[in-house]
């Protein structure tokens, strides 16, 4: 059984304590650890080079990060995910605005084989189901058009 543990702690201590947390969870039997930065990417642009060197299997960026730029800096053999604005689109957008935002990110980033479209962070409570559906419809629309 894969056990993934989400560790949320400040970016300031990220590089000094993550190794200790990972070792402790592995000692307890976890065979997978996910470390997540809780600032939705606010500090990620300044840390992209450092993040790329930690050897993670995947990287997830919030909507504050330019996904195109991040993809250029991340290892091509690692998953890179993001980054439709969760508050601006899922929570407060319209079906048309989230469709447009999703397609824009995909058009810029799906040229990278390691890219996976996703929200830029957790989907906020009270997000409209119509907007969530519009996100997945846009993803399907992109791939259906690409296959033609």
C-alpha positions, 0 to 999 in steps of 0.5 A: 500500500502506498502511503502518501503524506502531505507535509505542509510547512513554511518554505523558510524551513523547507530545505532544512527539515524536509529530509528529517520528515521524510526519513521519519515517515519512511521509518514508520513504514511510508513508502512515499512522501509528498511534500507540498508548499502551502503558499500556492507558488508565491515563493516558487519562482525564486526557488525553481532552480532549487526545487528542480534539484531535490529529485522529486518525482513530481512538481505541482505549481500554483497559479502564481507561477508561470507554468511555461517558465517552470516547465523549462526549469524542471527535469523533463523526466519528472511530472510537472502539474498545475495551474488553473487559478483555483479561487479566480476560476473554480470558485469565482469564475464562469464556465466560459472563463475556466474553459478559456483559462484551462485551454490557455494553460494547455496550449502553452504547456502540453507540448511538454510530455511531462505536463499534467493539467490541474488546478493551481492548488486545492479547489476552494469550498463552495466552488461551483460544480458547473466550473469543475465540469467546465474544467474537465470538458475543456481538457477533453475538448483539447485532447479531442481536437488534438487527435483530429 
